[in-house]
Amino acid sequence: MGMTNLQRWLLYIGLFAIPYLAIVSGIVQTPGMKKWKWEIQLLPLVLLVLFGAFSATVVLYRTFTFNDCPQAAKELQQQIEEARKDLISRGFVFRD
């Protein structure tokens, strides 16, 4: 059985958070830790900004490349007119 999106995101967050917290709290010590400590502490913020930029880029790209469907719009307008005529025939009064 597959994972839900929530389970998948929690797995990814856990795979990042556990080593990150172990490094930041000092449980894991390596020779280069003192040199890169500030960058490691800022890593979640940097990843959050990159994720936001990526998300905004995807939304903007999909907005600008959105396909118009003139045939579907025409069909929808016809269905609206049919529904309107049906309601009028049943005694509904529109306030246009």
N, C-alpha and C positions, 0 to 999 in steps of 0.2 A: 504494500500500500504506500502511496506517495506522500510526500510531506506537503503540508499546507504552506502558503506563502508566509504566514506568521512563524511557523516552525523553522522555515528556511532562514528568515531574517534573524530570528533569535540564535540560530546556529552560527551564522556569520558574525553577529555581534559578540557571541561568546568566544568564537575563535580569535577575534581581535582583542576583546576585553581581558581575557584571562592572562595572556602573555604580557599585555600592556600594563595591567595592574601589578603583575609580579615584578616587572622591570621598574616601574615608577616607585613602588613601595620599598624596593631594595632587596626583595627576596632573591632575585637573580642578579648576580654581580658579574660583570665582564670587564676586561681591561679598558674598553672604549666607552664605558658608561659615563664617566665623568665628562668626557669630551662632548658627547652627544646628548647629555641629560636634558638641556633646554629644548632641543629639537624634538626629542621623544615626548616631552610633556605637551608640546604644541601639536603633536600629530593628530589627535582627534578633531581639533579645531580646523586644521588644514584639510582633513578629509571631509568634514562637514561643508566647508566652503566649496571644495571641488565637487561634491555631490550636488550642492545647490546650483552651481554653475552648469553642470551637466544637465540637471533637470530643466533648468530654464532654457537651455539650448534645445533640448528635445521638444519642449512645448512650443517654442517659437518656430522651430523647423516644421513641425507637424501643422501648426497654424498656417504658415505661409504656403505650404504645399497641399493644403486641403483641397480635395477635388469637389468641384461643383457638379451637381446632378440635375441638369435642367429637365430631363425627362421625369425624374422622380418628383421634382417640384411641380411640374405640370399635372402629374397624376394626383398629387396631394391636393392641389387646388380644385381639381374636378371632384374629388371625394368630399371636400368641404362644401362645394356647391350642392352636391347631391344630398348631403346631410342637412344642409340649410333648407332646401326645398322640401325634404321629408318633414322637418320640424314645422315648417310653415303649413304644410298640408294637415298636420295634426293640431293646428291651432296656436302654435307658439308665435309670439309677436316679438320681433327683434327691435331694439332701440338703436338704430344706426344714426 
